[in-house]
Amino acid sequence: MKTKIIQIGNSRGIRIPKSLLRQCHLDGPVEVEVQGNQLVVRSALRPRSGWDGAFRTMHQTGDDRLVDRERSSPSRWDREEWHW
């Protein structure tokens, strides 16, 4: 796809079609980087951003325990099937 560089105030920019933005999941802040002679635009949001705070909150509210209850004795599978 070709597009033109346009004047935007004192700067210059490009218009990116909505379909390309959707395809690249660019919906918010972006990072712009030069790689060789190419301009790379990627989402500034990271897949696991915010997880640290969520885990901290879970710990503070006691919601970070294992779902599987601890057993006092191993199961048959633990004794016969499990190998370290």
mmCIF file of the N, C-alpha and C atoms, coordinates in Angstrom:
data_MODEL
# 
_entry.id   MODEL 
# 
loop_
_atom_site.group_PDB 
_atom_site.id 
_atom_site.type_symbol 
_atom_site.label_atom_id 
_atom_site.label_alt_id 
_atom_site.label_comp_id 
_atom_site.label_asym_id 
_atom_site.label_entity_id 
_atom_site.label_seq_id 
_atom_site.pdbx_PDB_ins_code 
_atom_site.Cartn_x 
_atom_site.Cartn_y 
_atom_site.Cartn_z 
_atom_site.occupancy 
_atom_site.B_iso_or_equiv 
_atom_site.pdbx_formal_charge 
_atom_site.auth_seq_id 
_atom_site.auth_comp_id 
_atom_site.auth_asym_id 
_atom_site.auth_atom_id 
_atom_site.pdbx_PDB_model_num 
ATOM 1   N N  . MET A 1 1  ? 0.846  -1.164  0.000  1.00 0.00 ? 1  MET A N  1 
ATOM 2   C CA . MET A 1 1  ? 0.000  0.000   0.000  1.00 0.00 ? 1  MET A CA 1 
ATOM 3   C C  . MET A 1 1  ? 0.896  1.233   0.000  1.00 0.00 ? 1  MET A C  1 
ATOM 4   N N  . LYS A 1 2  ? 0.567  2.195   -0.797 1.00 0.00 ? 2  LYS A N  1 
ATOM 5   C CA . LYS A 1 2  ? 1.324  3.435   -0.845 1.00 0.00 ? 2  LYS A CA 1 
ATOM 6   C C  . LYS A 1 2  ? 0.501  4.548   -0.221 1.00 0.00 ? 2  LYS A C  1 
ATOM 7   N N  . THR A 1 3  ? 1.200  5.495   0.395  1.00 0.00 ? 3  THR A N  1 
ATOM 8   C CA . THR A 1 3  ? 0.567  6.677   0.962  1.00 0.00 ? 3  THR A CA 1 
ATOM 9   C C  . THR A 1 3  ? 1.542  7.836   0.808  1.00 0.00 ? 3  THR A C  1 
ATOM 10  N N  . LYS A 1 4  ? 1.079  9.031   1.119  1.00 0.00 ? 4  LYS A N  1 
ATOM 11  C CA . LYS A 1 4  ? 1.931  10.208  0.975  1.00 0.00 ? 4  LYS A CA 1 
ATOM 12  C C  . LYS A 1 4  ? 2.276  10.773  2.343  1.00 0.00 ? 4  LYS A C  1 
ATOM 13  N N  . ILE A 1 5  ? 3.434  11.416  2.400  1.00 0.00 ? 5  ILE A N  1 
ATOM 14  C CA . ILE A 1 5  ? 3.803  12.151  3.603  1.00 0.00 ? 5  ILE A CA 1 
ATOM 15  C C  . ILE A 1 5  ? 3.092  13.499  3.514  1.00 0.00 ? 5  ILE A C  1 
ATOM 16  N N  . ILE A 1 6  ? 2.396  13.876  4.605  1.00 0.00 ? 6  ILE A N  1 
ATOM 17  C CA . ILE A 1 6  ? 1.592  15.096  4.605  1.00 0.00 ? 6  ILE A CA 1 
ATOM 18  C C  . ILE A 1 6  ? 2.092  16.067  5.667  1.00 0.00 ? 6  ILE A C  1 
ATOM 19  N N  . GLN A 1 7  ? 1.757  17.319  5.506  1.00 0.00 ? 7  GLN A N  1 
ATOM 20  C CA . GLN A 1 7  ? 2.102  18.358  6.468  1.00 0.00 ? 7  GLN A CA 1 
ATOM 21  C C  . GLN A 1 7  ? 1.095  18.309  7.615  1.00 0.00 ? 7  GLN A C  1 
ATOM 22  N N  . ILE A 1 8  ? 1.589  18.279  8.863  1.00 0.00 ? 8  ILE A N  1 
ATOM 23  C CA . ILE A 1 8  ? 0.750  18.324  10.057 1.00 0.00 ? 8  ILE A CA 1 
ATOM 24  C C  . ILE A 1 8  ? 1.353  19.382  10.966 1.00 0.00 ? 8  ILE A C  1 
ATOM 25  N N  . GLY A 1 9  ? 0.848  20.599  10.875 1.00 0.00 ? 9  GLY A N  1 
ATOM 26  C CA . GLY A 1 9  ? 1.442  21.701  11.628 1.00 0.00 ? 9  GLY A CA 1 
ATOM 27  C C  . GLY A 1 9  ? 2.865  21.914  11.170 1.00 0.00 ? 9  GLY A C  1 
ATOM 28  N N  . ASN A 1 10 ? 3.805  21.963  12.119 1.00 0.00 ? 10 ASN A N  1 
ATOM 29  C CA . ASN A 1 10 ? 5.217  22.108  11.780 1.00 0.00 ? 10 ASN A CA 1 
ATOM 30  C C  . ASN A 1 10 ? 5.880  20.764  11.507 1.00 0.00 ? 10 ASN A C  1 
ATOM 31  N N  . SER A 1 11 ? 5.139  19.700  11.637 1.00 0.00 ? 11 SER A N  1 
ATOM 32  C CA . SER A 1 11 ? 5.678  18.353  11.446 1.00 0.00 ? 11 SER A CA 1 
ATOM 33  C C  . SER A 1 11 ? 5.144  17.754  10.156 1.00 0.00 ? 11 SER A C  1 
ATOM 34  N N  . ARG A 1 12 ? 5.555  16.538  9.899  1.00 0.00 ? 12 ARG A N  1 
ATOM 35  C CA . ARG A 1 12 ? 5.030  15.794  8.754  1.00 0.00 ? 12 ARG A CA 1 
ATOM 36  C C  . ARG A 1 12 ? 4.627  14.419  9.256  1.00 0.00 ? 12 ARG A C  1 
ATOM 37  N N  . GLY A 1 13 ? 3.699  13.812  8.564  1.00 0.00 ? 13 GLY A N  1 
ATOM 38  C CA . GLY A 1 13 ? 3.213  12.515  9.013  1.00 0.00 ? 13 GLY A CA 1 
ATOM 39  C C  . GLY A 1 13 ? 2.607  11.730  7.876  1.00 0.00 ? 13 GLY A C  1 
ATOM 40  N N  . ILE A 1 14 ? 2.092  10.562  8.214  1.00 0.00 ? 14 ILE A N  1 
ATOM 41  C CA . ILE A 1 14 ? 1.398  9.722   7.237  1.00 0.00 ? 14 ILE A CA 1 
ATOM 42  C C  . ILE A 1 14 ? 0.045  9.347   7.815  1.00 0.00 ? 14 ILE A C  1 
ATOM 43  N N  . ARG A 1 15 ? -0.894 9.100   6.940  1.00 0.00 ? 15 ARG A N  1 
ATOM 44  C CA . ARG A 1 15 ? -2.201 8.583   7.359  1.00 0.00 ? 15 ARG A CA 1 
ATOM 45  C C  . ARG A 1 15 ? -2.149 7.067   7.238  1.00 0.00 ? 15 ARG A C  1 
ATOM 46  N N  . ILE A 1 16 ? -2.544 6.399   8.309  1.00 0.00 ? 16 ILE A N  1 
ATOM 47  C CA . ILE A 1 16 ? -2.545 4.933   8.305  1.00 0.00 ? 16 ILE A CA 1 
ATOM 48  C C  . ILE A 1 16 ? -3.994 4.481   8.256  1.00 0.00 ? 16 ILE A C  1 
ATOM 49  N N  . PRO A 1 17 ? -4.371 3.722   7.255  1.00 0.00 ? 17 PRO A N  1 
ATOM 50  C CA . PRO A 1 17 ? -5.764 3.269   7.141  1.00 0.00 ? 17 PRO A CA 1 
ATOM 51  C C  . PRO A 1 17 ? -6.197 2.458   8.369  1.00 0.00 ? 17 PRO A C  1 
ATOM 52  N N  . LYS A 1 18 ? -7.460 2.617   8.719  1.00 0.00 ? 18 LYS A N  1 
ATOM 53  C CA . LYS A 1 18 ? -8.036 1.933   9.876  1.00 0.00 ? 18 LYS A CA 1 
ATOM 54  C C  . LYS A 1 18 ? -7.838 0.420   9.793  1.00 0.00 ? 18 LYS A C  1 
ATOM 55  N N  . SER A 1 19 ? -7.953 -0.130  8.603  1.00 0.00 ? 19 SER A N  1 
ATOM 56  C CA . SER A 1 19 ? -7.806 -1.590  8.445  1.00 0.00 ? 19 SER A CA 1 
ATOM 57  C C  . SER A 1 19 ? -6.397 -2.047  8.835  1.00 0.00 ? 19 SER A C  1 
ATOM 58  N N  . LEU A 1 20 ? -5.372 -1.258  8.504  1.00 0.00 ? 20 LEU A N  1 
ATOM 59  C CA . LEU A 1 20 ? -4.008 -1.618  8.887  1.00 0.00 ? 20 LEU A CA 1 
ATOM 60  C C  . LEU A 1 20 ? -3.809 -1.485  10.389 1.00 0.00 ? 20 LEU A C  1 
ATOM 61  N N  . LEU A 1 21 ? -4.365 -0.429  10.974 1.00 0.00 ? 21 LEU A N  1 
ATOM 62  C CA . LEU A 1 21 ? -4.261 -0.258  12.426 1.00 0.00 ? 21 LEU A CA 1 
ATOM 63  C C  . LEU A 1 21 ? -4.908 -1.436  13.150 1.00 0.00 ? 21 LEU A C  1 
ATOM 64  N N  . ARG A 1 22 ? -6.054 -1.852  12.671 1.00 0.00 ? 22 ARG A N  1 
ATOM 65  C CA . ARG A 1 22 ? -6.763 -2.976  13.281 1.00 0.00 ? 22 ARG A CA 1 
ATOM 66  C C  . ARG A 1 22 ? -5.957 -4.263  13.116 1.00 0.00 ? 22 ARG A C  1 
ATOM 67  N N  . GLN A 1 23 ? -5.410 -4.471  11.923 1.00 0.00 ? 23 GLN A N  1 
ATOM 68  C CA . GLN A 1 23 ? -4.629 -5.680  11.644 1.00 0.00 ? 23 GLN A CA 1 
ATOM 69  C C  . GLN A 1 23 ? -3.386 -5.763  12.524 1.00 0.00 ? 23 GLN A C  1 
ATOM 70  N N  . CYS A 1 24 ? -2.774 -4.628  12.834 1.00 0.00 ? 24 CYS A N  1 
ATOM 71  C CA . CYS A 1 24 ? -1.559 -4.591  13.653 1.00 0.00 ? 24 CYS A CA 1 
ATOM 72  C C  . CYS A 1 24 ? -1.857 -4.383  15.132 1.00 0.00 ? 24 CYS A C  1 
ATOM 73  N N  . HIS A 1 25 ? -3.131 -4.300  15.498 1.00 0.00 ? 25 HIS A N  1 
ATOM 74  C CA . HIS A 1 25 ? -3.549 -4.091  16.891 1.00 0.00 ? 25 HIS A CA 1 
ATOM 75  C C  . HIS A 1 25 ? -2.956 -2.809  17.466 1.00 0.00 ? 25 HIS A C  1 
ATOM 76  N N  . LEU A 1 26 ? -2.946 -1.758  16.666 1.00 0.00 ? 26 LEU A N  1 
ATOM 77  C CA . LEU A 1 26 ? -2.456 -0.462  17.125 1.00 0.00 ? 26 LEU A CA 1 
ATOM 78  C C  . LEU A 1 26 ? -3.661 0.370   17.539 1.00 0.00 ? 26 LEU A C  1 
ATOM 79  N N  . ASP A 1 27 ? -3.922 0.371   18.837 1.00 0.00 ? 27 ASP A N  1 
ATOM 80  C CA . ASP A 1 27 ? -5.081 1.088   19.362 1.00 0.00 ? 27 ASP A CA 1 
ATOM 81  C C  . ASP A 1 27 ? -4.673 1.776   20.654 1.00 0.00 ? 27 ASP A C  1 
ATOM 82  N N  . GLY A 1 28 ? -3.847 2.783   20.561 1.00 0.00 ? 28 GLY A N  1 
ATOM 83  C CA . GLY A 1 28 ? -3.366 3.475   21.743 1.00 0.00 ? 28 GLY A CA 1 
ATOM 84  C C  . GLY A 1 28 ? -1.974 3.998   21.486 1.00 0.00 ? 28 GLY A C  1 
ATOM 85  N N  . PRO A 1 29 ? -1.186 4.165   22.554 1.00 0.00 ? 29 PRO A N  1 
ATOM 86  C CA . PRO A 1 29 ? 0.160  4.703   22.376 1.00 0.00 ? 29 PRO A CA 1 
ATOM 87  C C  . PRO A 1 29 ? 1.032  3.755   21.549 1.00 0.00 ? 29 PRO A C  1 
ATOM 88  N N  . VAL A 1 30 ? 1.935  4.339   20.770 1.00 0.00 ? 30 VAL A N  1 
ATOM 89  C CA . VAL A 1 30 ? 2.832  3.553   19.932 1.00 0.00 ? 30 VAL A CA 1 
ATOM 90  C C  . VAL A 1 30 ? 4.274  3.965   20.179 1.00 0.00 ? 30 VAL A C  1 
ATOM 91  N N  . GLU A 1 31 ? 5.186  3.076   19.835 1.00 0.00 ? 31 GLU A N  1 
ATOM 92  C CA . GLU A 1 31 ? 6.615  3.367   19.833 1.00 0.00 ? 31 GLU A CA 1 
ATOM 93  C C  . GLU A 1 31 ? 7.051  3.467   18.376 1.00 0.00 ? 31 GLU A C  1 
ATOM 94  N N  . VAL A 1 32 ? 7.922  4.412   18.083 1.00 0.00 ? 32 VAL A N  1 
ATOM 95  C CA . VAL A 1 32 ? 8.445  4.597   16.739 1.00 0.00 ? 32 VAL A CA 1 
ATOM 96  C C  . VAL A 1 32 ? 9.955  4.427   16.821 1.00 0.00 ? 32 VAL A C  1 
ATOM 97  N N  . GLU A 1 33 ? 10.497 3.636   15.913 1.00 0.00 ? 33 GLU A N  1 
ATOM 98  C CA . GLU A 1 33 ? 11.928 3.325   15.946 1.00 0.00 ? 33 GLU A CA 1 
ATOM 99  C C  . GLU A 1 33 ? 12.457 3.247   14.522 1.00 0.00 ? 33 GLU A C  1 
ATOM 100 N N  . VAL A 1 34 ? 13.686 3.653   14.336 1.00 0.00 ? 34 VAL A N  1 
ATOM 101 C CA . VAL A 1 34 ? 14.355 3.526   13.042 1.00 0.00 ? 34 VAL A CA 1 
ATOM 102 C C  . VAL A 1 34 ? 15.196 2.261   13.071 1.00 0.00 ? 34 VAL A C  1 
ATOM 103 N N  . GLN A 1 35 ? 14.991 1.399   12.081 1.00 0.00 ? 35 GLN A N  1 
ATOM 104 C CA . GLN A 1 35 ? 15.805 0.186   11.914 1.00 0.00 ? 35 GLN A CA 1 
ATOM 105 C C  . GLN A 1 35 ? 16.374 0.233   10.499 1.00 0.00 ? 35 GLN A C  1 
ATOM 106 N N  . GLY A 1 36 ? 17.651 0.510   10.419 1.00 0.00 ? 36 GLY A N  1 
ATOM 107 C CA . GLY A 1 36 ? 18.262 0.683   9.094  1.00 0.00 ? 36 GLY A CA 1 
ATOM 108 C C  . GLY A 1 36 ? 17.674 1.914   8.441  1.00 0.00 ? 36 GLY A C  1 
ATOM 109 N N  . ASN A 1 37 ? 17.046 1.738   7.278  1.00 0.00 ? 37 ASN A N  1 
ATOM 110 C CA . ASN A 1 37 ? 16.384 2.857   6.613  1.00 0.00 ? 37 ASN A CA 1 
ATOM 111 C C  . ASN A 1 37 ? 14.865 2.716   6.669  1.00 0.00 ? 37 ASN A C  1 
ATOM 112 N N  . GLN A 1 38 ? 14.372 1.980   7.673  1.00 0.00 ? 38 GLN A N  1 
ATOM 113 C CA . GLN A 1 38 ? 12.933 1.753   7.824  1.00 0.00 ? 38 GLN A CA 1 
ATOM 114 C C  . GLN A 1 38 ? 12.429 2.378   9.113  1.00 0.00 ? 38 GLN A C  1 
ATOM 115 N N  . LEU A 1 39 ? 11.206 2.850   9.066  1.00 0.00 ? 39 LEU A N  1 
ATOM 116 C CA . LEU A 1 39 ? 10.524 3.377   10.242 1.00 0.00 ? 39 LEU A CA 1 
ATOM 117 C C  . LEU A 1 39 ? 9.591  2.284   10.752 1.00 0.00 ? 39 LEU A C  1 
ATOM 118 N N  . VAL A 1 40 ? 9.781  1.856   11.998 1.00 0.00 ? 40 VAL A N  1 
ATOM 119 C CA . VAL A 1 40 ? 8.978  0.781   12.588 1.00 0.00 ? 40 VAL A CA 1 
ATOM 120 C C  . VAL A 1 40 ? 8.057  1.388   13.635 1.00 0.00 ? 40 VAL A C  1 
ATOM 121 N N  . VAL A 1 41 ? 6.763  1.085   13.515 1.00 0.00 ? 41 VAL A N  1 
ATOM 122 C CA . VAL A 1 41 ? 5.761  1.559   14.471 1.00 0.00 ? 41 VAL A CA 1 
ATOM 123 C C  . VAL A 1 41 ? 5.167  0.328   15.134 1.00 0.00 ? 41 VAL A C  1 
ATOM 124 N N  . ARG A 1 42 ? 5.202  0.305   16.494 1.00 0.00 ? 42 ARG A N  1 
ATOM 125 C CA . ARG A 1 42 ? 4.620  -0.837  17.220 1.00 0.00 ? 42 ARG A CA 1 
ATOM 126 C C  . ARG A 1 42 ? 3.894  -0.321  18.452 1.00 0.00 ? 42 ARG A C  1 
ATOM 127 N N  . SER A 1 43 ? 3.004  -1.130  18.947 1.00 0.00 ? 43 SER A N  1 
ATOM 128 C CA . SER A 1 43 ? 2.248  -0.756  20.137 1.00 0.00 ? 43 SER A CA 1 
ATOM 129 C C  . SER A 1 43 ? 3.190  -0.557  21.316 1.00 0.00 ? 43 SER A C  1 
ATOM 130 N N  . ALA A 1 44 ? 2.950  0.471   22.109 1.00 0.00 ? 44 ALA A N  1 
ATOM 131 C CA . ALA A 1 44 ? 3.759  0.712   23.302 1.00 0.00 ? 44 ALA A CA 1 
ATOM 132 C C  . ALA A 1 44 ? 3.266  -0.132  24.467 1.00 0.00 ? 44 ALA A C  1 
ATOM 133 N N  . LEU A 1 45 ? 2.078  -0.703  24.338 1.00 0.00 ? 45 LEU A N  1 
ATOM 134 C CA . LEU A 1 45 ? 1.528  -1.546  25.396 1.00 0.00 ? 45 LEU A CA 1 
ATOM 135 C C  . LEU A 1 45 ? 2.120  -2.939  25.288 1.00 0.00 ? 45 LEU A C  1 
ATOM 136 N N  . ARG A 1 46 ? 2.545  -3.475  26.393 1.00 0.00 ? 46 ARG A N  1 
ATOM 137 C CA . ARG A 1 46 ? 3.135  -4.807  26.428 1.00 0.00 ? 46 ARG A CA 1 
ATOM 138 C C  . ARG A 1 46 ? 2.079  -5.811  26.883 1.00 0.00 ? 46 ARG A C  1 
ATOM 139 N N  . PRO A 1 47 ? 2.135  -7.048  26.357 1.00 0.00 ? 47 PRO A N  1 
ATOM 140 C CA . PRO A 1 47 ? 1.113  -8.048  26.668 1.00 0.00 ? 47 PRO A CA 1 
ATOM 141 C C  . PRO A 1 47 ? 0.866  -8.277  28.158 1.00 0.00 ? 47 PRO A C  1 
ATOM 142 N N  . ARG A 1 48 ? 1.902  -8.220  28.977 1.00 0.00 ? 48 ARG A N  1 
ATOM 143 C CA . ARG A 1 48 ? 1.733  -8.521  30.405 1.00 0.00 ? 48 ARG A CA 1 
ATOM 144 C C  . ARG A 1 48 ? 1.906  -7.285  31.279 1.00 0.00 ? 48 ARG A C  1 
ATOM 145 N N  . SER A 1 49 ? 1.767  -6.106  30.673 1.00 0.00 ? 49 SER A N  1 
ATOM 146 C CA . SER A 1 49 ? 1.906  -4.897  31.482 1.00 0.00 ? 49 SER A CA 1 
ATOM 147 C C  . SER A 1 49 ? 0.773  -4.849  32.501 1.00 0.00 ? 49 SER A C  1 
ATOM 148 N N  . GLY A 1 50 ? 1.096  -4.473  33.708 1.00 0.00 ? 50 GLY A N  1 
ATOM 149 C CA . GLY A 1 50 ? 0.105  -4.404  34.766 1.00 0.00 ? 50 GLY A CA 1 
ATOM 150 C C  . GLY A 1 50 ? -0.010 -5.670  35.602 1.00 0.00 ? 50 GLY A C  1 
ATOM 151 N N  . TRP A 1 51 ? 0.630  -6.741  35.170 1.00 0.00 ? 51 TRP A N  1 
ATOM 152 C CA . TRP A 1 51 ? 0.522  -7.989  35.922 1.00 0.00 ? 51 TRP A CA 1 
ATOM 153 C C  . TRP A 1 51 ? 1.160  -7.868  37.301 1.00 0.00 ? 51 TRP A C  1 
ATOM 154 N N  . ASP A 1 52 ? 2.286  -7.140  37.415 1.00 0.00 ? 52 ASP A N  1 
ATOM 155 C CA . ASP A 1 52 ? 2.946  -6.985  38.717 1.00 0.00 ? 52 ASP A CA 1 
ATOM 156 C C  . ASP A 1 52 ? 1.975  -6.421  39.746 1.00 0.00 ? 52 ASP A C  1 
ATOM 157 N N  . GLY A 1 53 ? 1.283  -5.353  39.379 1.00 0.00 ? 53 GLY A N  1 
ATOM 158 C CA . GLY A 1 53 ? 0.318  -4.743  40.296 1.00 0.00 ? 53 GLY A CA 1 
ATOM 159 C C  . GLY A 1 53 ? -0.835 -5.670  40.611 1.00 0.00 ? 53 GLY A C  1 
ATOM 160 N N  . ALA A 1 54 ? -1.306 -6.407  39.620 1.00 0.00 ? 54 ALA A N  1 
ATOM 161 C CA . ALA A 1 54 ? -2.407 -7.348  39.847 1.00 0.00 ? 54 ALA A CA 1 
ATOM 162 C C  . ALA A 1 54 ? -1.978 -8.462  40.803 1.00 0.00 ? 54 ALA A C  1 
ATOM 163 N N  . PHE A 1 55 ? -0.766 -8.985  40.634 1.00 0.00 ? 55 PHE A N  1 
ATOM 164 C CA . PHE A 1 55 ? -0.270 -10.034 41.534 1.00 0.00 ? 55 PHE A CA 1 
ATOM 165 C C  . PHE A 1 55 ? -0.096 -9.499  42.950 1.00 0.00 ? 55 PHE A C  1 
ATOM 166 N N  . ARG A 1 56 ? 0.395  -8.277  43.054 1.00 0.00 ? 56 ARG A N  1 
ATOM 167 C CA . ARG A 1 56 ? 0.572  -7.655  44.372 1.00 0.00 ? 56 ARG A CA 1 
ATOM 168 C C  . ARG A 1 56 ? -0.777 -7.520  45.076 1.00 0.00 ? 56 ARG A C  1 
ATOM 169 N N  . THR A 1 57 ? -1.784 -7.063  44.353 1.00 0.00 ? 57 THR A N  1 
ATOM 170 C CA . THR A 1 57 ? -3.131 -6.925  44.911 1.00 0.00 ? 57 THR A CA 1 
ATOM 171 C C  . THR A 1 57 ? -3.692 -8.281  45.319 1.00 0.00 ? 57 THR A C  1 
ATOM 172 N N  . MET A 1 58 ? -3.485 -9.294  44.483 1.00 0.00 ? 58 MET A N  1 
ATOM 173 C CA . MET A 1 58 ? -3.953 -10.640 44.824 1.00 0.00 ? 58 MET A CA 1 
ATOM 174 C C  . MET A 1 58 ? -3.322 -11.109 46.127 1.00 0.00 ? 58 MET A C  1 
ATOM 175 N N  . HIS A 1 59 ? -2.028 -10.852 46.299 1.00 0.00 ? 59 HIS A N  1 
ATOM 176 C CA . HIS A 1 59 ? -1.344 -11.275 47.519 1.00 0.00 ? 59 HIS A CA 1 
ATOM 177 C C  . HIS A 1 59 ? -1.896 -10.528 48.732 1.00 0.00 ? 59 HIS A C  1 
ATOM 178 N N  . GLN A 1 60 ? -2.116 -9.230  48.578 1.00 0.00 ? 60 GLN A N  1 
ATOM 179 C CA . GLN A 1 60 ? -2.617 -8.422  49.691 1.00 0.00 ? 60 GLN A CA 1 
ATOM 180 C C  . GLN A 1 60 ? -4.019 -8.855  50.119 1.00 0.00 ? 60 GLN A C  1 
ATOM 181 N N  . THR A 1 61 ? -4.816 -9.343  49.179 1.00 0.00 ? 61 THR A N  1 
ATOM 182 C CA . THR A 1 61 ? -6.185 -9.765  49.515 1.00 0.00 ? 61 THR A CA 1 
ATOM 183 C C  . THR A 1 61 ? -6.280 -11.264 49.797 1.00 0.00 ? 61 THR A C  1 
ATOM 184 N N  . GLY A 1 62 ? -5.144 -11.963 49.776 1.00 0.00 ? 62 GLY A N  1 
ATOM 185 C CA . GLY A 1 62 ? -5.135 -13.402 50.065 1.00 0.00 ? 62 GLY A CA 1 
ATOM 186 C C  . GLY A 1 62 ? -5.688 -14.241 48.934 1.00 0.00 ? 62 GLY A C  1 
ATOM 187 N N  . ASP A 1 63 ? -5.674 -13.693 47.725 1.00 0.00 ? 63 ASP A N  1 
ATOM 188 C CA . ASP A 1 63 ? -6.240 -14.398 46.582 1.00 0.00 ? 63 ASP A CA 1 
ATOM 189 C C  . ASP A 1 63 ? -5.158 -15.046 45.718 1.00 0.00 ? 63 ASP A C  1 
ATOM 190 N N  . ASP A 1 64 ? -4.006 -15.346 46.317 1.00 0.00 ? 64 ASP A N  1 
ATOM 191 C CA . ASP A 1 64 ? -2.909 -15.928 45.550 1.00 0.00 ? 64 ASP A CA 1 
ATOM 192 C C  . ASP A 1 64 ? -2.577 -17.347 45.995 1.00 0.00 ? 64 ASP A C  1 
ATOM 193 N N  . ARG A 1 65 ? -3.521 -18.018 46.609 1.00 0.00 ? 65 ARG A N  1 
ATOM 194 C CA . ARG A 1 65 ? -3.301 -19.403 47.027 1.00 0.00 ? 65 ARG A CA 1 
ATOM 195 C C  . ARG A 1 65 ? -3.594 -20.351 45.869 1.00 0.00 ? 65 ARG A C  1 
ATOM 196 N N  . LEU A 1 66 ? -3.013 -21.529 45.938 1.00 0.00 ? 66 LEU A N  1 
ATOM 197 C CA . LEU A 1 66 ? -3.263 -22.542 44.919 1.00 0.00 ? 66 LEU A CA 1 
ATOM 198 C C  . LEU A 1 66 ? -4.716 -22.979 44.973 1.00 0.00 ? 66 LEU A C  1 
ATOM 199 N N  . VAL A 1 67 ? -5.288 -23.220 43.820 1.00 0.00 ? 67 VAL A N  1 
ATOM 200 C CA . VAL A 1 67 ? -6.681 -23.659 43.752 1.00 0.00 ? 67 VAL A CA 1 
ATOM 201 C C  . VAL A 1 67 ? -6.797 -25.094 44.246 1.00 0.00 ? 67 VAL A C  1 
ATOM 202 N N  . ASP A 1 68 ? -5.824 -25.924 43.913 1.00 0.00 ? 68 ASP A N  1 
ATOM 203 C CA . ASP A 1 68 ? -5.823 -27.320 44.325 1.00 0.00 ? 68 ASP A CA 1 
ATOM 204 C C  . ASP A 1 68 ? -5.407 -27.400 45.794 1.00 0.00 ? 68 ASP A C  1 
ATOM 205 N N  . ARG A 1 69 ? -6.283 -27.931 46.625 1.00 0.00 ? 69 ARG A N  1 
ATOM 206 C CA . ARG A 1 69 ? -5.971 -28.033 48.052 1.00 0.00 ? 69 ARG A CA 1 
ATOM 207 C C  . ARG A 1 69 ? -4.803 -28.985 48.268 1.00 0.00 ? 69 ARG A C  1 
ATOM 208 N N  . GLU A 1 70 ? -3.991 -28.647 49.240 1.00 0.00 ? 70 GLU A N  1 
ATOM 209 C CA . GLU A 1 70 ? -2.875 -29.528 49.574 1.00 0.00 ? 70 GLU A CA 1 
ATOM 210 C C  . GLU A 1 70 ? -3.427 -30.776 50.255 1.00 0.00 ? 70 GLU A C  1 
ATOM 211 N N  . ARG A 1 71 ? -2.861 -31.925 49.909 1.00 0.00 ? 71 ARG A N  1 
ATOM 212 C CA . ARG A 1 71 ? -3.279 -33.189 50.516 1.00 0.00 ? 71 ARG A CA 1 
ATOM 213 C C  . ARG A 1 71 ? -2.226 -33.642 51.507 1.00 0.00 ? 71 ARG A C  1 
ATOM 214 N N  . SER A 1 72 ? -2.674 -34.282 52.548 1.00 0.00 ? 72 SER A N  1 
ATOM 215 C CA . SER A 1 72 ? -1.729 -34.778 53.540 1.00 0.00 ? 72 SER A CA 1 
ATOM 216 C C  . SER A 1 72 ? -0.983 -36.004 53.034 1.00 0.00 ? 72 SER A C  1 
ATOM 217 N N  . SER A 1 73 ? -1.581 -36.754 52.093 1.00 0.00 ? 73 SER A N  1 
ATOM 218 C CA . SER A 1 73 ? -0.898 -37.921 51.544 1.00 0.00 ? 73 SER A CA 1 
ATOM 219 C C  . SER A 1 73 ? -0.997 -37.882 50.026 1.00 0.00 ? 73 SER A C  1 
ATOM 220 N N  . PRO A 1 74 ? 0.026  -38.405 49.342 1.00 0.00 ? 74 PRO A N  1 
ATOM 221 C CA . PRO A 1 74 ? 0.001  -38.390 47.881 1.00 0.00 ? 74 PRO A CA 1 
ATOM 222 C C  . PRO A 1 74 ? -1.064 -39.333 47.326 1.00 0.00 ? 74 PRO A C  1 
ATOM 223 N N  . SER A 1 75 ? -1.541 -39.025 46.143 1.00 0.00 ? 75 SER A N  1 
ATOM 224 C CA . SER A 1 75 ? -2.539 -39.875 45.485 1.00 0.00 ? 75 SER A CA 1 
ATOM 225 C C  . SER A 1 75 ? -1.848 -41.072 44.840 1.00 0.00 ? 75 SER A C  1 
ATOM 226 N N  . ARG A 1 76 ? -2.633 -41.998 44.321 1.00 0.00 ? 76 ARG A N  1 
ATOM 227 C CA . ARG A 1 76 ? -2.088 -43.156 43.633 1.00 0.00 ? 76 ARG A CA 1 
ATOM 228 C C  . ARG A 1 76 ? -1.259 -42.698 42.438 1.00 0.00 ? 76 ARG A C  1 
ATOM 229 N N  . TRP A 1 77 ? -1.756 -41.702 41.699 1.00 0.00 ? 77 TRP A N  1 
ATOM 230 C CA . TRP A 1 77 ? -1.012 -41.191 40.561 1.00 0.00 ? 77 TRP A CA 1 
ATOM 231 C C  . TRP A 1 77 ? 0.335  -40.633 41.015 1.00 0.00 ? 77 TRP A C  1 
ATOM 232 N N  . ASP A 1 78 ? 0.331  -39.892 42.126 1.00 0.00 ? 78 ASP A N  1 
ATOM 233 C CA . ASP A 1 78 ? 1.589  -39.344 42.651 1.00 0.00 ? 78 ASP A CA 1 
ATOM 234 C C  . ASP A 1 78 ? 2.579  -40.466 42.967 1.00 0.00 ? 78 ASP A C  1 
ATOM 235 N N  . ARG A 1 79 ? 2.094  -41.545 43.567 1.00 0.00 ? 79 ARG A N  1 
ATOM 236 C CA . ARG A 1 79 ? 2.977  -42.635 43.974 1.00 0.00 ? 79 ARG A CA 1 
ATOM 237 C C  . ARG A 1 79 ? 3.451  -43.477 42.795 1.00 0.00 ? 79 ARG A C  1 
ATOM 238 N N  . GLU A 1 80 ? 2.566  -43.734 41.811 1.00 0.00 ? 80 GLU A N  1 
ATOM 239 C CA . GLU A 1 80 ? 2.881  -44.706 40.768 1.00 0.00 ? 80 GLU A CA 1 
ATOM 240 C C  . GLU A 1 80 ? 3.249  -44.097 39.410 1.00 0.00 ? 80 GLU A C  1 
ATOM 241 N N  . GLU A 1 81 ? 2.731  -42.963 39.096 1.00 0.00 ? 81 GLU A N  1 
ATOM 242 C CA . GLU A 1 81 ? 2.902  -42.414 37.739 1.00 0.00 ? 81 GLU A CA 1 
ATOM 243 C C  . GLU A 1 81 ? 3.922  -41.287 37.662 1.00 0.00 ? 81 GLU A C  1 
ATOM 244 N N  . TRP A 1 82 ? 4.018  -40.495 38.694 1.00 0.00 ? 82 TRP A N  1 
ATOM 245 C CA . TRP A 1 82 ? 4.868  -39.308 38.643 1.00 0.00 ? 82 TRP A CA 1 
ATOM 246 C C  . TRP A 1 82 ? 6.332  -39.688 38.747 1.00 0.00 ? 82 TRP A C  1 
ATOM 247 N N  . HIS A 1 83 ? 7.143  -39.128 37.840 1.00 0.00 ? 83 HIS A N  1 
ATOM 248 C CA . HIS A 1 83 ? 8.591  -39.365 37.854 1.00 0.00 ? 83 HIS A CA 1 
ATOM 249 C C  . HIS A 1 83 ? 9.299  -38.030 37.815 1.00 0.00 ? 83 HIS A C  1 
ATOM 250 N N  . TRP A 1 84 ? 10.289 -37.848 38.660 1.00 0.00 ? 84 TRP A N  1 
ATOM 251 C CA . TRP A 1 84 ? 11.061 -36.613 38.666 1.00 0.00 ? 84 TRP A CA 1 
ATOM 252 C C  . TRP A 1 84 ? 12.081 -36.644 37.578 1.00 0.00 ? 84 TRP A C  1 
# 
